[in-house]
Amino acid sequence: MASIKDFKKEINYIFGEVIDEVLFKKTLKPEIADAKVEEIIDEAVAAYEDLKDKINQGKKAEDKKAFYKELNKEYEETVNALLDKIKAL
């Protein structure tokens, strides 16, 4: 990870793309229940906010490198889980 600023920008961009992907899939398949789409969007927004809060808490971490490495791993797992849910729609 190059910098915290770049990490924040990446999170912003990727979660925006995840939400766009859900809405695009809904456009292509109108039979998908609105509740499922809203559930994935809500989950994406909650994960985004959680990660942003954790990034800001990293300033107080003793071992910042390990903290952000673990946070990056959590971020990747979260995005992959959301993408799997989108594929399952």
Backbone as a ProteinNet text record, in pm:
[ID]
protein_1_A
[PRIMARY]
MASIKDFKKEINYIFGEVIDEVLFKKTLKPEIADAKVEEIIDEAVAAYEDLKDKINQGKKAEDKKAFYKELNKEYEETVNALLDKIKAL
[TERTIARY]
85.3	0	89.9	64.3	149.3	126.7	2.1	-26.2	-169	-194.2	-328.2	-425.9	-381.1	-464.8	-507.1	-413.3	-444.1	-536.9	-517.1	-601.7	-745.7	-763.2	-897.6	-962.5	-884.7	-937.6	-978.1	-896.4	-926.8	-1055.5	-1069.9	-1191.3	-1313.3	-1301.7	-1410	-1449.8	-1351.8	-1376.5	-1436.7	-1375.9	-1418.9	-1560.1	-1590.1	-1725.4	-1829	-1791.1	-1879.1	-1905.3	-1800.2	-1814.2	-1899.5	-1886.2	-1967.3	-2115.5	-2147.1	-2286.5	-2335.7	-2251.8	-2289.3	-2315.9	-2234.3	-2249.5	-2382.6	-2420.8	-2550.1	-2664.4	-2657.8	-2765	-2769.1	-2653.3	-2646.2	-2706.7	-2674.1	-2729.2	-2881.9	-2931.2	-3076.2	-3140.6	-3070.1	-3120.4	-3129.3	-3027.8	-3026.4	-3126.4	-3148.6	-3240.8	-3346.6	-3451.5	-3554.5	-3626.5	-3615.9	-3684	-3615	-3495.4	-3425	-3504.1	-3525.2	-3602.5	-3530.1	-3606.6	-3549.4	-3487.4	-3545.4	-3494.9	-3352.7	-3324	-3188.8	-3088.3	-3127.9	-3041.4	-3013.9	-3118.8	-3103.4	-3016.9	-3030.8	-2951	-2802.3	-2767.6	-2627	-2573.5	-2654.2	-2611.7	-2591.6	-2684.6	-2671.2	-2545.6	-2519.3	-2400.7	-2272.7	-2273.1	-2157.5	-2133	-2238.7	-2225.6	-2175.1	-2228.2	-2184.3	-2037.5	-1996.4	-1856.9	-1765.8	-1809.2	-1732.6	-1711	-1818	-1809.1	-1721.2	-1733.3	-1652.5	-1503.8	-1471	-1330.8	-1275.4	-1354.7	-1309.3	-1281.5	-1368.1	-1346.3	-1218.7	-1197.1	-1077.5	-950.6	-956.2	-839.4	-803	-902.5	-876.6	-824.6	-864.3	-813.6	-668.5	-624.3	-488.1	-381.2	-416.4	-320.5	-271.6	-353.9	-321.2	-256.8	-247.8	-193.8	-43.2	1	143.5	224.3	180.7	248	159.7	180	93.5	101.6	219.6	236.4	153	159.7	82.6	-67	-103.1	-243.8	-303.5	-233.5	-286.3	-278	-183	-175.4	-297.6	-332.8	-450	-578.7	-582.9	-699.6	-716.8	-607.3	-613.1	-666.6	-624.7	-674	-824.9	-870.8	-1013.8	-1092.1	-1035.6	-1097.5	-1115.2	-1011.3	-1018.4	-1121.2	-1124.7	-1220.8	-1364.4	-1385.3	-1519	-1566.5	-1480.2	-1517.4	-1543.8	-1459.6	-1480.7	-1612.1	-1646.8	-1773.8	-1892.4	-1882.3	-1989.6	-2002.6	-1890.4	-1894.4	-1953.4	-1924	-1983	-2135	-2183.3	-2328.4	-2392.7	-2320.7	-2372.8	-2380.5	-2278.8	-2278.5	-2392.3	-2427.3	-2532.5	-2673.6	-2686.2	-2820.2	-2875.5
-116.5	0	122.8	212.4	329.4	432.2	466.1	563	544.9	602.5	595.7	672.3	783.3	863.8	783.7	712.2	629.5	513.3	456.9	347.4	395.6	515.5	572.1	594.1	644.6	666.9	534.6	431.7	300.6	244.1	254.6	205.9	280.3	410.6	492.2	442.9	425.8	386.7	246.3	150.6	10.6	-9.4	49.2	32.3	101.8	211.6	274.9	182.6	115.1	20.4	-100.6	-145.8	-258.4	-220.5	-102.4	-56.3	-40.2	15.9	28.6	-107.6	-205.8	-340.9	-402.5	-382.2	-434.3	-369.4	-239.6	-169	-206.9	-227.7	-269.4	-407.7	-497.9	-633.8	-629.6	-542.5	-526.9	-475.7	-387.6	-334.9	-445.5	-532.3	-641.3	-751	-771.8	-877	-815.2	-759.7	-694	-788.2	-918	-1012.5	-1027.7	-973.4	-978.8	-894.8	-949.9	-880.8	-754.6	-648	-521.8	-536.8	-621.8	-641.2	-696.7	-788.1	-844.1	-738.4	-654.9	-547.4	-448.9	-410	-316.1	-375.1	-503.8	-570.5	-564	-590.5	-586.4	-443.5	-348.3	-208	-163.7	-199.3	-163.6	-225.8	-350.6	-418.4	-350.5	-308.4	-240.4	-106.6	-32.9	97.3	79.1	-20.1	-46.1	-87.7	-171.3	-215.5	-97.9	-13.2	106.9	197.1	224.8	311.7	249.1	118.9	48.3	56.8	34.7	41.9	182.7	283.3	422.1	454.3	407.4	429.4	360.8	238.3	164.3	229.7	286.1	355.9	471.4	545.3	659.6	615.2	496.3	444.6	398.5	373.8	325.5	424	550	651.2	624.1	556	527.3	390.6	312.3	176	179.3	82.8	74.7	30.9	-76.5	-126.9	-94.7	23.4	70.6	-17.2	-65	-146.3	-274.6	-341.1	-464.4	-434.1	-323.2	-283.5	-264.9	-188.2	-160.9	-283	-369.2	-492.4	-579.8	-590.4	-668.1	-601.8	-470.3	-397.2	-416.1	-417	-440.2	-580.3	-677.2	-814.6	-819.6	-753.1	-747.8	-681.9	-576.1	-504	-595.8	-667.6	-758.1	-868.6	-924.6	-1030.2	-978.5	-857.8	-797.9	-773.6	-716.6	-688.3	-818.4	-918.6	-1047.1	-1111.6	-1100.7	-1156.7	-1084	-952.7	-876.1	-913.4	-928.6	-966.5	-1105.9	-1195.4	-1330.5	-1323.4	-1236.1	-1219.8	-1162.9	-1072.2	-1014.3	-1120.6	-1204.3	-1311.8	-1409.7	-1429	-1525.5	-1474.1	-1346.1	-1290.6	-1348.9
0	0	0	-92.8	-108.6	3.1	28.3	133.1	182.2	297.2	354.5	265.5	211.9	123.9	0.4	-59.1	-175.8	-138.9	-20.3	26.4	41.7	97.7	112.5	-24.1	-120.3	-254.5	-319.7	-300.5	-357.3	-299	-167.7	-101.3	-155.2	-167	-222.2	-360.4	-445.5	-583.8	-592.7	-524.6	-535.8	-481.2	-366.9	-312.9	-401.1	-464.7	-562.8	-680.4	-725.1	-836.1	-796.9	-674.6	-627.1	-630.5	-583.4	-584.4	-727.6	-814.3	-955.3	-1018.2	-984	-1038.9	-997	-872	-824.3	-901.7	-916.1	-986.4	-1134.7	-1194.6	-1334.3	-1352.2	-1259.6	-1267.1	-1252.7	-1166.3	-1148.2	-1277.5	-1348.4	-1474.5	-1579.4	-1580.6	-1677.8	-1645.2	-1515.9	-1471	-1380.4	-1437.2	-1355.5	-1258.4	-1282.4	-1193.7	-1057.8	-1043	-914.2	-812.9	-696.5	-592.5	-545.5	-532.4	-484.9	-346.7	-264.5	-128.3	-130.6	-222.7	-232.3	-275.4	-369.2	-417.2	-303.7	-234.6	-123.2	-11.9	11.7	114.9	81.1	-42.6	-82.9	-77.7	-121.5	-116.4	27.5	115.9	257.8	318.6	282.4	332.5	282	156.2	99.1	167.8	192	259	402.1	472.7	610.3	613.7	520	514.2	481.5	391.4	354.6	476	547	664.7	772.6	791	889.7	855.1	729.3	687.5	701.7	665.4	680.4	827.8	917.4	1060.8	1108	1061.6	1101.7	1048.8	929.2	874.6	966.1	1009.4	1097.2	1234.1	1280.3	1407.3	1395.5	1273.4	1251.1	1293.6	1303.7	1347.7	1489.6	1568.3	1708	1727.2	1619.9	1630.1	1659.2	1738.5	1769.9	1647.7	1584.6	1464.9	1344.7	1288.4	1181.3	1057.1	1025.9	906.3	916.5	1028.5	1049.2	1052.5	1113.2	1122.5	983.6	899.7	766.2	674.7	698.5	621.3	650.9	776.9	817.5	766.4	770.3	722.2	571.4	498.4	354.2	324.7	404.7	388.2	413.4	518.5	550.1	436.2	381.7	270.5	149.4	113.5	-1.4	19.7	140.3	170.8	163.4	213.4	212.8	70	-11.9	-150.4	-225.3	-204.9	-271.8	-229.7	-102	-53.7	-118	-130.1	-194.2	-341.6	-408.7	-550.6	-569.4	-475.9	-482.6	-468.5	-380.4	-363	-489.2	-555.3	-678.8	-787.1	-795.3	-895.5	-871.7	-745.6	-711	-743.8	-769.3	-800.2	-928.2
[MASK]
+++++++++++++++++++++++++++++++++++++++++++++++++++++++++++++++++++++++++++++++++++++++++

